[in-house]
Amino acid sequence: MTYKSSLPQVALGMVNRLRRRHLLDGVRLSFHRSDSGLEVVRVDDKTLEEFLYENTGMVLYLHGIKPAKESWHQINGLSRPIYNAVTIELCKYLPYLPFFDKNQLYRSLGIKIGRNTTIAPRVQFDYFHPELIEIGDNCIIGDGARIWTHDYGPDYFMVGKVVIGNNVLVGSESVIWPSTIGNNVRINFGAFVYGMTVPANATVLGRERSRYEVDK
């Protein structure tokens, strides 16, 4: 299975799914939570692509969509999230074996995982767009950590990239939404990382949203 891993490609896929279902009326694209943005139904494909590729933010918002319980499959498809979910749930409890590296299963979903990186049990990756997750070399993702590439609001759907550098420790029960995390970062137990750019050599404090300390 081939995955489109850039954010503009993912966005084009979402728009095309809505277009096939005639659900684009009132839908707007933006790179911020404000509901202003590009009214998709009024633009051609070329204008849409230019808008997406010229704005290189880490997140993208779809405004004016139906409630989450109705729109999740309209936006993201049905069969692929189900396949992703089955594979991710299997990997939560599948150990690393001498003859099998379970990172290969994660990579089959489009997740980029570097060398010598360990994914602990019960790690929750995003079902909808795991292909937007990048993890570098020599990382440890702790037990029960959650890495999400999407979020829902009352009338919007947000999708974005999670980029984790090399030699990063993600503590158990941490939650990471679209963010960029530099090399040699330590994310403490239970930390909450949302929309952050964490510099190299920082420590993200547990149970905090936007605080970090940089080693001198």
Buried (B, 14 or more C-beta within 10 A) or exposed (E): EEBBBBBBBBBBBBBEBBBEEEBBEEBBBBBEEEEEBBBBBEBEEEEBBEBBBEBEEBBBBBBBBBEBEEBBBBBBBEEBBEBBBEBBEEBBEBEEEEEEEBBEBBEBBBBBBBEEBBBBEBBBBBBBBBBBBBBBBBBBBBBBBBBBBBBBEEBBBBBBBBBBBBBBBBBBBBBBBBBBBBBBBBBBBBBBBEBBEBBBBBBBBBEEEEEBEEEE
